[in-house]
């Protein structure tokens, strides 16, 4: 799932048995799906920091499952999350 979503951002992905490697130029803004998985939602949120235009990530509230202060902490860094 994370590979598909990062590819929407034009990431070049090399899949490994125990993870993935992201190569290439800058990522691009995209409409993304967290699949209601808190780990994917947080990873995509961090990836979206590297793009010039806003990205939309569906179901980011699933992050509350493991990190209730994520949005607050993210905003404290000067980042925008709705």
N, C-alpha and C positions, 0 to 999 in steps of 0.2 A: 504494500500500500504506500509506504513512504517513498519508494522508488518512483511509482507512477506520479505522485504529487510533485516531487522534485523535478521530474521530467517536464511537467506542465510549466515549470519555471525556467525551462531550457537548460537544466543541469545535465552534464554528461556524467553518467553513472557507471561505475564498474562494480558489479555485485560480487561479493566474496561470500564464503561459507558462513563467516561470523560477523558480517557487516557489509558496508559499502564504502566506496571511495567516490567523492564528488570532484570532478575535474572540469576545467574549462573556464570560460570567461564569466562575466557577471551574470547573476540570475536576473530573471525578468518577473515582473508582477503577474499574478495569476489568481484565478478563483480556485481555491483549494478545499479539499475535504479532509477532515481529521479522522473520519470513520469512527467518531466518538471514542477515540483512543487518546488518552491524556499524553502519552509519550509522543505520538505523532503530532498532536496539536502543539506541544511545546517546541518540538524540533522545527516545525513549519513556521512558528512564530519567530524563532531565532533566525531561520533562513530568510524570512521576509525583511529582516533588518538590512540586508544587503542589497535591496532593490530600491530604485529611485521613486517608483510609484507605489501606491498602496496595493496590498494583496488582501483578498478576502478569504478567511478561513472559517469554514462551517463548524459549528458545534464546539467552540473553544471552551465552553463552560465545563466540559468533561475534565479539564485541567484541575478543577476543584477536588477531584477524587484523591489526588496525592499532594497538591500544592495550592492550598487555598489562597495564599498571599501572592500567587504568581502575577496576577494583573496589577496589584498594588506595587509590587517590587519592580515590575516592568515599567510602569508609569513613573516610578521614582528615578529611573534612569533617563527620563525625558522621552521615552517612547510612547507611541499612541497605540492603544488597544481598546476596542469597543466591546 
